[in-house]
Amino acid sequence: MKKILYVIIGICALYLILCFFGPSKIKVERSIDIKTASVEDLQHKLADLKFFHDTWSPWTRRDPSMKTIYTGVCCEPGSTYRWESELDSVGKGTMTFNKFTPDSVLMTLNFDGMGDNELYFITKPSNNGSINVTWGVIFDIGFFGRVPMMFINMDKMIGPDYETGLAKLKQEIESTPIQTSTNFEVKELNWDAKTFYGKRNKLSLEKIPEFIGQTYASVTNALLKAKTEPMGMPKAIYFSFDEKAMMADFAPVMEVANGTKLEGVEKFETPASKVLLIEYFGAYDKSANAHYAMDAYMKEKGLTQSFVLEEYANDPMLVKDTAKWQTNIFYLVK
């Protein structure tokens, strides 16, 4: 019995010694070049956990019927994606979006039973004019788990999955046409000074619809009290938009005749100005390409933007086909 005990003690001692030599961290990375018009838009797609699952995750293709749960607001810190699969090659775990940096999208990856690990996407300009995307993960290996990692090649195990996923992402991004000013008709107009009433706020995207409804209701009540009517359809003035945080500093407004005074809402005035117009048709959340086209046009013409005004030319409650929703996008320029 003593010999057996000595053998067990010896094996345990050897295991402990090997733990000191086993890897404490393991990194797996893969990269690909993607042609895209906007780094910000690409980073947003990388941070969109539902877009990942639905569009380019290699594990979704392996098990389309896996269970998924999403929490939080897309692309805001703390938003999560939880998956559960009966396949061992997919398993169970959680991805959590942490933050954007100028050249990275940072997340946390937790496979059940393995603790938190560092997941990241690095986006940098490539020599060929594309954006180089690096998808990487750093596994933190616990002390007693280091010996098995001396004999397991994690790069070989999951590297091919990363390559498959990035190839699918590239196909998805590049199959969406890169919009330039030639894809939209840009009209140059001259505006007289204008007056608007509404309320200004800085909000994340999911809070915008409720705020718009509340603001238009407030302006309508103020118009009724003043016994006057708005000019044209409802509008919104955008003072700034943070694509990474998906936050808008804006004011839903209605235009009124100059000199009109309303109570309980904020007054906004625009000077006589040169204006660019794009008439965009489609769902509101798909209008980014029209704005990219406007940016391209201003760059071509050497113009700079003061702010943006959108006019919602028809009522989506009456026009059910989103392809027929019209948004007149105005850029006040100089």
N, C-alpha and C positions, 0 to 999 in steps of 0.2 A: 504493500500500500504506500510505503514511504517513497518508493521509486516513482510510482504513478503521481504522487503529490509533487515530487520534485520536478517531474516532467511538466506538469500543469503550471507550476510556478515559473518554470523556465520559459514556457510558451508565452505566458502572460507578460513576463519581463521583456521578452523579445518583441512582443506586440507593442508594449509601451515605448521601447526604444525606437522602433520603426515609426511610431506616431510622430516623433520629433523630426523625422526625415521626410514624411509624407507632405504633400502640398496642402497649404492652408487656404489657398485660393486657386481657382481654375477659371481661365478666361477662354471664351469661344467667340470668335468674330467672323463675319462675312460682309463683303462690300459689293456694291454695284453702282454703276452710273445711270442716272435717270434724267431724261430731258424734261424740264418743266419750266414754266414761265415765272414761278414764284416759290422762293424758298419757304416763305411763311405759310403758303397754302400746303406745301408738301409736309412741313412740320405739323400742321394741324391734322392732316390725314394720318400721320404717324401716331399722333396722340389720341386719335379717335378709336377707342377700343372696340366699338361695334363695327366700325369700318374694317378693322383688323380681322375680327372674327368672320364677318360676312363676306369679305372680299379677297383677302390674301393670306390668311393663316394656313400654313401647311397642315395643321392638326385638324382644322375644320374639314378639310378635304378627306382626311383619314377617317373622321367620325362625324359626319354631318348631323347626326341625331344627338350629339352630346347635350347635356343640360347647361344653360347659361343664365347668369344673373348679372345685371348691370346696376350699379348704384352711383349716385352723384350726378353731376352735370358734365356732359362731354367736354373734355379738354380743360376742365378746371381741376386744380390740385385736389387729390383725394378721390377722384372718380375711379371706380373699380370695375373689373370684368372677372367674374367667377365662372369656371367651367368644371364640369364633372363628366367623366367618360368611364365606361366600363372596360375600355381598351387599356392595357398596361402601357402601350406606347404613347398614349395621350394623357391618361391619369387625371388628377384633380389639382386645382390650384387657383391662384388669384394674381391678376396683374393690376397694379395701382399706378396711375399717372401722378407724378410728383411736381414737375415744373418744366418750363422751357428755359433754355439759355440761348445766347445768340447763335450757337452752332450745334445745339444738342436738344434732345427730348429725353428726359430722365424719368425712369420708372422703377418700381420694385416688383420683383417676381417671387412668388412664394409657391413652390410645389409642396403639397401636403407632406409633412414629415421632414422637410429639408430646410425650413426657416426662410428668412428673407434674403434675397439675392439682388444684386445691382443689375438692372436691365437698362440699356441705353441705345439711342440712335444718334449718330453724329452726321451732320449734313455740312459738307464743304464743297466749294466750287471745284470742278474738275478742269483739267487742261483742255478738254474738248468742248467746253461750254455747258456741259451738263452739271448736275449736282451729284456728288459722290455720297451715297448713303451707306453708313456702316451700322450694322445691327450686331450688338454685342451683349454678352452677359458675363458677369463675374460671380461665380459660385463661392460662397464662404463655406469652407469645409471644417466642421467641428473636429476637435482634437482626436477623438476616438474613431472618427470616420476617415482619417487621412490614409490609413493603410490600404483600404480597398481602392482608394483613388489612385494608388501607385500602379494599379493593374487595370484600371478602366480608362479608356480613351474617350473622354467626353466630347472632344472636338470631332472625332469620327462618328460618335453617336448622334449628335444633334446638328453638326455643321451642315450636312446635306439638307436637313429640313430648313435651315436658315437660307440656304441657296435657293431652294424651291420657293420659299415665301417671298424672297426679294425679287426673284424673276417674275412672280405673279404680280407683285406691287408695281414693278417697272411696266409690265404690260398694261395694267389698269391705268396708271398715270399717263403713259404715253399714248394710249388709245383715245384719251380725251383731247380733242384738238386744242393746241395752244392758241389762245385768242390774241389777235393784234387789232390795231385800229381798222384794218381792212375788213374785219369780220362784222363790223357794225358801222352803220352810217352815223357820222358825227356831224351835227349841225351847229353852226356858229350863229348866235343870236345876240341882240342887245336888249337888256332889261332896263326899265325905269326903276326908280326906288320902290321898294315894296314893304308892306307891313304884315306881320304874322302874329298870332297869339297861340300860346300853348304852354307846355311845361318842360323844363330841361332836367335831365337826369343822366347818370352814368350807370349802365346796367349790363349784366351778362345776357346772352342771347335769349335764354329761356324765360327771362323775366320781361322781355320787351313787349310781347303781345298784350299782356295784362295792363302794362303801363300805358300803352298806346290807347287801348279801349277806355281806360279811366280818363286820360287826358282829353280825348275827343269828346267825351261826355261832359267834362268840365267846360270846354270851350263852347260846346253847343248850348249849355245852360247860360253861359255868359252872353252869347249872341241873342238868345231869347229875351234875356233881361234888358239888353240894349236895343231890342227891337230892330235888329239888323241881320243880314245874311252873309255867309262866307262867299268868297270869290273862288270858284273852281272846286276841285276835289281835295280831299285831305292830303296833307303833305308831311314830311319830316325833314328837319335840318340836322345834318350830321357834322358835328364839329371835329370829331376824331373817331377812329376805329382801330382797336388793338387786335390784330388778327391772331396773335399768339394766345392772348388771354380771352379772345372772343368777347370783348367788352366794347360797348358803344357809348360815346358821349353824344347825346342827341336830344332833340326836342320834337315830339309830334306837334304839328301846328296846323292852323287853318289860316288862309290868307284873307285879309279884310281890306276895305278901301282905306287909303292913307288918311290919317286923321281920326280914325275910329278908336274909341276908348272902351275897353272891356275891363270888368272887375273880377278879381279872383284868379286870374291867369297871367302869365308872363308875356311881355311884349318883345318882339324881335323885329328888327328893321335891317333891310339890306340896301346898300347904296345902288345907284345906277351902275351897271356893270356889264362887261362882256360875259356871255354865258355859252357853255357847250352843252349840247343835248344829245342823249342817246335814248331812243324809244325801245325799251326792253320788253319782250313778251316771254312770260314763263313764271314758274314758281319764285316767290320772293327769295328763298334761300339758295337759289341757283343763279343769282344775278352777279356773282363775283367776276365772271369773265367780262361782263359789260364794263365793270369798273377797271379791270386790267386793260381793256381796250382803250378806255378813256385816258388812263395813265400813259399808255403808249402814244396816243395822239398828242397829248400835252408835251411829251418828251420830244416828239418829232417837230412840234411847232415852237418849242422853247417857252412854253407857258407854265405858270405856277398857279396852284389852286388856292382859293380863299377858303371855301367850304363847299359842302355837297348838299343838295336838296333833292329829295325824291318826291314825286307826285304819283299817287296811286289812282290811276285814271279810271278804273272800274271797280265795282264792288264784288269781292270774292264770294260773298254770300249769294249773289245773284248769278255770277259767272262761275260755274262749277268746273269748267275745263281749265286747269292751271296753265295750259299752253296759251290761253287767250288773256291771261292776266297781264295788264299793261302797266309798266312802271316807267314814267318819264324821269330820267336821271339827268339832273342839271349840275354842272360844275361851274361855280363862279370863279373866273380866272382873270389874270392880269399879265 
